């Protein structure tokens, strides 16, 4: 990680743990918002107006948080508006790096070798992990935001004057319901799989894995329509999908969340396939990057051997 702008130690999957061995995720620190006219958003400072070609999105295709932003970018028609740079899926001793693998890009802005160089460009004294996604302002040469939840919401509305859309990922009439489910979905499932995989005590693991399957059971029961809130896909569906599509291929084995696979849930399986068929979504899923990325985590897979399955996910992706 970076300490006062200097890389100090090899990358490790466990960022922090509490006294009971529970995995604790780092909180995002860059929280500015793009808005239609550059006024301040819910957090951070103003001055980030929606303009074509001004912003670049850095992502890892292995990462579910980054994939949320890619999906929002696709659904809102922002491909031409916001270019993307993809990092190498295999984590190095210095974290995310650029180039060196099929589908991984070199850094087009600064010729950086590692993502942590982008962070120290944003803040020369930054302390913490260099995470993705990152939204970068190429006009002001600053980092706008590195929190996926914020980026999804700004993509939903900030560029409406430039790229109109009839679809809302965070519609006002569902806002209260979305805000109620999102934190539970995050704690129990999205971050729950990581809490299980990176637990450093049996008790922490048992707690986490129990909540993972409690949420999967709840979602299976809830899914009576096409999506979690009926017939409209929202940001909550994106949050669920990015974990579901990785579950059988990575979390089930590597993270020890192996009570059941998603293929054992008929409604969740159909739901995952339904979302995957939406225009543009398939392009955001790269199972080669996902499996090679997760199985490159030395603390969980020291041999580096990447499994060839599961076959049903390969068939689903075509």
Secondary structure as GFF3:
##gff-version 3
##sequence-region A 1 318
A	DSSP	beta_strand	2	3	.	.	.	ID=ss1
A	DSSP	beta_strand	6	7	.	.	.	ID=ss2
A	DSSP	beta_strand	16	17	.	.	.	ID=ss3
A	DSSP	beta_strand	23	24	.	.	.	ID=ss4
A	DSSP	beta_strand	55	59	.	.	.	ID=ss5
A	DSSP	alpha_helix	64	75	.	.	.	ID=ss6
A	DSSP	beta_strand	83	86	.	.	.	ID=ss7
A	DSSP	alpha_helix	115	122	.	.	.	ID=ss8
A	DSSP	beta_strand	134	137	.	.	.	ID=ss9
A	DSSP	beta_strand	142	145	.	.	.	ID=ss10
A	DSSP	alpha_helix	148	157	.	.	.	ID=ss11
A	DSSP	three_ten_helix	172	174	.	.	.	ID=ss12
A	DSSP	alpha_helix	175	185	.	.	.	ID=ss13
A	DSSP	pi_helix	186	190	.	.	.	ID=ss14
A	DSSP	alpha_helix	192	197	.	.	.	ID=ss15
A	DSSP	alpha_helix	202	222	.	.	.	ID=ss16
A	DSSP	alpha_helix	235	246	.	.	.	ID=ss17
A	DSSP	pi_helix	247	251	.	.	.	ID=ss18
A	DSSP	alpha_helix	252	254	.	.	.	ID=ss19
A	DSSP	three_ten_helix	262	264	.	.	.	ID=ss20
A	DSSP	alpha_helix	266	276	.	.	.	ID=ss21
A	DSSP	three_ten_helix	282	284	.	.	.	ID=ss22
A	DSSP	alpha_helix	287	294	.	.	.	ID=ss23
A	DSSP	alpha_helix	311	317	.	.	.	ID=ss24
###
